[in-house]
Amino acid sequence: GHSGWCLYLRPLGPVFDPLLVLQSLSLFVLMLLLLFHCCL
């Protein structure tokens, strides 16, 4: 489903979810490593 992308696209609400932030951060780091690997 697209519900996962809605969580990423919406701005941070009053409730701070550390798990969601950690997931998005790990995904960002993974893409960074992938891009760095491709550049090498």
N, CA, C and O atoms as CSV, one atom per row, in Angstrom:
chain,resi,resn,atom,element,x,y,z
A,1,GLY,N,N,0.825,-1.223,0.000
A,1,GLY,CA,C,0.000,0.000,0.000
A,1,GLY,C,C,0.845,1.254,0.000
A,1,GLY,O,O,2.069,1.198,0.115
A,2,HIS,N,N,0.176,2.384,-0.130
A,2,HIS,CA,C,0.882,3.666,-0.176
A,2,HIS,C,C,0.874,4.364,1.181
A,2,HIS,O,O,1.319,5.506,1.293
A,3,SER,N,N,0.371,3.687,2.210
A,3,SER,CA,C,0.276,4.312,3.530
A,3,SER,C,C,1.669,4.624,4.092
A,3,SER,O,O,1.845,5.594,4.829
A,4,GLY,N,N,2.654,3.791,3.736
A,4,GLY,CA,C,4.011,4.025,4.220
A,4,GLY,C,C,4.598,5.311,3.683
A,4,GLY,O,O,5.289,6.035,4.401
A,5,TRP,N,N,4.320,5.601,2.400
A,5,TRP,CA,C,4.853,6.816,1.793
A,5,TRP,C,C,4.181,8.054,2.353
A,5,TRP,O,O,4.794,9.120,2.416
A,6,CYS,N,N,2.902,7.921,2.767
A,6,CYS,CA,C,2.182,9.050,3.360
A,6,CYS,C,C,2.855,9.462,4.668
A,6,CYS,O,O,2.892,10.643,5.012
A,7,LEU,N,N,3.385,8.476,5.389
A,7,LEU,CA,C,4.059,8.770,6.647
A,7,LEU,C,C,5.359,9.531,6.401
A,7,LEU,O,O,5.752,10.380,7.201
A,8,TYR,N,N,6.017,9.221,5.297
A,8,TYR,CA,C,7.272,9.896,4.991
A,8,TYR,C,C,7.046,11.291,4.430
A,8,TYR,O,O,7.809,12.212,4.721
A,9,LEU,N,N,5.985,11.452,3.615
A,9,LEU,CA,C,5.758,12.719,2.930
A,9,LEU,C,C,5.131,13.768,3.829
A,9,LEU,O,O,5.344,14.964,3.625
A,10,ARG,N,N,4.356,13.337,4.826
A,10,ARG,CA,C,3.689,14.307,5.700
A,10,ARG,C,C,4.699,14.924,6.661
A,10,ARG,O,O,5.654,14.259,7.062
A,11,PRO,N,N,4.501,16.189,7.036
A,11,PRO,CA,C,5.394,16.855,7.994
A,11,PRO,C,C,5.266,16.231,9.384
A,11,PRO,O,O,4.269,15.575,9.685
A,12,LEU,N,N,6.271,16.435,10.223
A,12,LEU,CA,C,6.266,15.854,11.560
A,12,LEU,C,C,5.157,16.456,12.402
A,12,LEU,O,O,5.073,17.675,12.549
A,13,GLY,N,N,4.315,15.612,12.949
A,13,GLY,CA,C,3.205,16.069,13.785
A,13,GLY,C,C,3.676,16.337,15.207
A,13,GLY,O,O,4.873,16.287,15.489
A,14,PRO,N,N,2.739,16.622,16.100
A,14,PRO,CA,C,3.071,16.886,17.502
A,14,PRO,C,C,3.674,15.662,18.191
A,14,PRO,O,O,4.447,15.781,19.142
A,15,VAL,N,N,3.299,14.473,17.683
A,15,VAL,CA,C,3.847,13.244,18.266
A,15,VAL,C,C,5.131,12.863,17.535
A,15,VAL,O,O,5.115,12.604,16.332
A,16,PHE,N,N,6.225,12.830,18.260
A,16,PHE,CA,C,7.527,12.514,17.670
A,16,PHE,C,C,7.767,11.012,17.741
A,16,PHE,O,O,7.888,10.446,18.827
A,17,ASP,N,N,7.833,10.372,16.584
A,17,ASP,CA,C,8.026,8.925,16.542
A,17,ASP,C,C,9.493,8.607,16.225
A,17,ASP,O,O,9.907,8.714,15.071
A,18,PRO,N,N,10.278,8.220,17.229
A,18,PRO,CA,C,11.706,7.939,17.023
A,18,PRO,C,C,11.939,6.761,16.087
A,18,PRO,O,O,12.932,6.728,15.359
A,19,LEU,N,N,11.024,5.791,16.104
A,19,LEU,CA,C,11.183,4.612,15.255
A,19,LEU,C,C,11.054,4.987,13.788
A,19,LEU,O,O,11.804,4.491,12.947
A,20,LEU,N,N,10.101,5.866,13.479
A,20,LEU,CA,C,9.893,6.303,12.102
A,20,LEU,C,C,11.088,7.129,11.630
A,20,LEU,O,O,11.523,7.012,10.485
A,21,VAL,N,N,11.611,7.965,12.528
A,21,VAL,CA,C,12.780,8.787,12.200
A,21,VAL,C,C,13.996,7.903,11.962
A,21,VAL,O,O,14.777,8.144,11.042
A,22,LEU,N,N,14.149,6.887,12.790
A,22,LEU,CA,C,15.282,5.967,12.661
A,22,LEU,C,C,15.206,5.194,11.356
A,22,LEU,O,O,16.220,4.946,10.704
A,23,GLN,N,N,13.980,4.813,10.981
A,23,GLN,CA,C,13.780,4.058,9.742
A,23,GLN,C,C,14.127,4.918,8.531
A,23,GLN,O,O,14.819,4.467,7.617
A,24,SER,N,N,13.638,6.169,8.530
A,24,SER,CA,C,13.899,7.066,7.403
A,24,SER,C,C,15.378,7.440,7.350
A,24,SER,O,O,15.946,7.603,6.270
A,25,LEU,N,N,15.995,7.576,8.522
A,25,LEU,CA,C,17.411,7.930,8.589
A,25,LEU,C,C,18.276,6.790,8.058
A,25,LEU,O,O,19.234,7.020,7.321
A,26,SER,N,N,17.932,5.563,8.434
A,26,SER,CA,C,18.689,4.398,7.961
A,26,SER,C,C,18.532,4.228,6.454
A,26,SER,O,O,19.462,3.810,5.765
A,27,LEU,N,N,17.339,4.558,5.949
A,27,LEU,CA,C,17.094,4.474,4.514
A,27,LEU,C,C,17.930,5.526,3.785
A,27,LEU,O,O,18.462,5.264,2.707
A,28,PHE,N,N,18.043,6.719,4.380
A,28,PHE,CA,C,18.835,7.798,3.799
A,28,PHE,C,C,20.316,7.431,3.774
A,28,PHE,O,O,21.010,7.681,2.789
A,29,VAL,N,N,20.788,6.841,4.858
A,29,VAL,CA,C,22.189,6.416,4.943
A,29,VAL,C,C,22.478,5.304,3.940
A,29,VAL,O,O,23.546,5.265,3.328
A,30,LEU,N,N,21.508,4.401,3.781
A,30,LEU,CA,C,21.667,3.297,2.840
A,30,LEU,C,C,21.788,3.817,1.415
A,30,LEU,O,O,22.612,3.332,0.639
A,31,MET,N,N,20.960,4.812,1.071
A,31,MET,CA,C,21.026,5.401,-0.268
A,31,MET,C,C,22.334,6.156,-0.462
A,31,MET,O,O,22.898,6.153,-1.557
A,32,LEU,N,N,22.818,6.805,0.598
A,32,LEU,CA,C,24.090,7.517,0.531
A,32,LEU,C,C,25.233,6.540,0.265
A,32,LEU,O,O,26.099,6.801,-0.569
A,33,LEU,N,N,25.229,5.424,0.974
A,33,LEU,CA,C,26.268,4.412,0.788
A,33,LEU,C,C,26.205,3.811,-0.608
A,33,LEU,O,O,27.237,3.535,-1.220
A,34,LEU,N,N,24.995,3.610,-1.105
A,34,LEU,CA,C,24.809,3.049,-2.439
A,34,LEU,C,C,25.342,4.023,-3.490
A,34,LEU,O,O,26.011,3.615,-4.439
A,35,LEU,N,N,25.042,5.311,-3.318
A,35,LEU,CA,C,25.504,6.333,-4.253
A,35,LEU,C,C,27.026,6.447,-4.206
A,35,LEU,O,O,27.679,6.593,-5.239
A,36,PHE,N,N,27.587,6.378,-2.990
A,36,PHE,CA,C,29.034,6.464,-2.816
A,36,PHE,C,C,29.723,5.269,-3.462
A,36,PHE,O,O,30.796,5.407,-4.049
A,37,HIS,N,N,29.104,4.094,-3.352
A,37,HIS,CA,C,29.655,2.869,-3.928
A,37,HIS,C,C,29.621,2.937,-5.454
A,37,HIS,O,O,30.544,2.478,-6.127
A,38,CYS,N,N,28.548,3.513,-5.989
A,38,CYS,CA,C,28.418,3.628,-7.446
A,38,CYS,C,C,29.417,4.638,-8.000
A,38,CYS,O,O,29.927,4.472,-9.108
A,39,CYS,N,N,29.694,5.687,-7.224
A,39,CYS,CA,C,30.641,6.709,-7.679
A,39,CYS,C,C,32.056,6.145,-7.703
A,39,CYS,O,O,32.869,6.537,-8.540
A,40,LEU,N,N,32.349,5.230,-6.794
A,40,LEU,CA,C,33.672,4.624,-6.765
A,40,LEU,C,C,33.798,3.606,-7.893
A,40,LEU,O,O,34.846,2.978,-8.044
